[in-house]
Amino acid sequence: MSGLKTSMAEGERKTALEMVQAAGTDRHCVTFVLHEEDHTLGNSLRYMIMKNPEVEFCGYTTTHPSESKINLRIQTRGVLPAIEPFQRGLNELMNVCQHVLDKFEASIKEYKDQKASRNESTL
């Protein structure tokens, strides 16, 4: 088990992401443990990863309703290591979220501009 990213919480080092491989398995079948996450990220990330044709299986589980962590399992076909579709899925999900945020902010600006122009025309 190896920690990939850490964050500081209350003066102690806490792992935010772990990569877990069972003994005797290769890089093509890996479980990623994401701490402080839930179904919001788990299902979205699973969807983005499954769009990759090199991914044979991707699923996630929450460990317990009172714990804030998910186990995301990825199994790939061929020679692609599981970390690559994981990273690609995260990047694609960030791009989708940024696109939605950009559209939302543009719509708010457009609404405010229209409201301001209506107010100016009534004066």
C-alpha positions, 0 to 999 in steps of 0.5 A: 500500500502506498500513499500518493497525496497527503494533506495536513489536518490538525497537525498530523499527516493524513493520506488523501489517496492510497493505491492498493494492489493485492499480492501477486497482482500486476499494475493492471488491476488496482484499488484506489482508496480516496479519503474524505470522498463519497458518491459524488466523486465516486460515481462521476469518476467511475463514469469518466473512467468507463468511457475509456475503451482500454478499461475492462472494469471500474467500480467503487464502493463506500466503506461504511456510511459513517466513513468518508472514503471510497474504494475505486477499483480499476482493471484494464485490458492489455498493457495499460496500467490502471493509474493512467485511466485513473489520472485521465478520468480525473483530468476529464472530470475536472474539464467537464466541471470547469466547462459547467462552471464557465457556462454557469458564470456566463449565464449569470453575467448575461442575466445581470447584463440583461437586467441592467439594460432593462433597468436603464431603458425604463429610466 
